[in-house]
Amino acid sequence: MMEPNIEIQNFHAHVYYDPTTREAAARVRQGLSDRFPVQLGRWHDSLVAPHTKAMYQVSFDREQFALVVPWLMLN
């Protein structure tokens, strides 16, 4: 029997916004793109289940976790 691969390869986060915060979400998106080797998902201005707010996704490798997540928390 093979052992399951339990090593985490990558992460993703969702940046949620509404019509009043979309410009701020755009600045966060640009900051992510300028600073980190991330993959940015499409803008979803209408709801995409199971998410209950407009959002976009950002994906990043595990090596970037300690850099990206604190930056997101502060921005």
C-alpha positions as CSV (number, residue, x, y, z in Angstrom):
1,M,0.0,0.0,0.0
2,M,1.3,3.4,-0.9
3,E,1.5,6.1,1.7
4,P,-0.5,9.2,1.0
5,N,1.3,12.3,-0.1
6,I,0.7,14.6,2.9
7,E,3.2,17.2,1.9
8,I,1.6,20.6,1.0
9,Q,2.6,21.8,-2.4
10,N,0.8,25.1,-2.7
11,F,-1.8,27.4,-1.2
12,H,-4.4,29.8,-2.3
13,A,-6.3,32.6,-0.7
14,H,-9.5,34.5,-1.7
15,V,-9.6,38.3,-1.7
16,Y,-13.2,39.3,-1.1
17,Y,-14.7,42.7,-1.9
18,D,-17.9,44.5,-2.6
19,P,-18.7,47.5,-4.8
20,T,-17.3,49.9,-2.2
21,T,-14.1,48.0,-1.7
22,R,-13.3,46.9,-5.3
23,E,-10.7,49.6,-5.8
24,A,-8.9,48.5,-2.6
25,A,-9.0,44.9,-3.9
26,A,-7.5,46.1,-7.1
27,R,-4.6,47.7,-5.2
28,V,-4.0,44.5,-3.3
29,R,-4.1,42.6,-6.5
30,Q,-1.5,44.9,-8.1
31,G,0.7,44.7,-5.0
32,L,0.6,40.9,-5.0
33,S,1.5,40.9,-8.7
34,D,4.4,43.4,-8.2
35,R,5.9,41.7,-5.2
36,F,5.4,37.9,-5.4
37,P,5.5,35.1,-7.9
38,V,1.8,34.3,-7.6
39,Q,-1.0,33.3,-10.0
40,L,-4.0,35.6,-9.9
41,G,-7.4,34.2,-10.7
42,R,-10.2,36.1,-12.5
43,W,-12.3,38.7,-10.9
44,H,-15.7,37.3,-9.9
45,D,-18.0,40.3,-9.5
46,S,-21.0,38.0,-9.3
47,L,-21.2,35.2,-6.7
48,V,-19.5,31.9,-7.4
49,A,-20.6,29.1,-5.0
50,P,-19.7,28.5,-2.2
51,H,-18.4,32.1,-1.9
52,T,-21.0,34.6,-0.6
53,K,-19.1,37.7,-1.8
54,A,-17.4,38.9,-5.0
55,M,-13.8,37.7,-5.0
56,Y,-10.6,36.7,-6.8
57,Q,-8.2,33.9,-5.9
58,V,-4.4,34.1,-5.5
59,S,-2.4,30.9,-5.7
60,F,1.2,30.6,-4.5
61,D,3.8,27.9,-3.7
62,R,4.5,26.9,-0.1
63,E,7.9,28.7,-0.2
64,Q,6.0,31.9,-0.6
65,F,3.5,31.3,2.3
66,A,5.6,33.1,5.0
67,L,5.9,36.2,2.7
68,V,2.4,36.3,1.0
69,V,0.2,35.6,3.9
70,P,1.6,38.3,6.3
71,W,1.5,40.8,3.4
72,L,-2.1,40.0,2.7
73,M,-3.0,40.3,6.4
74,L,-1.5,43.8,6.5
75,N,-2.9,45.0,3.2
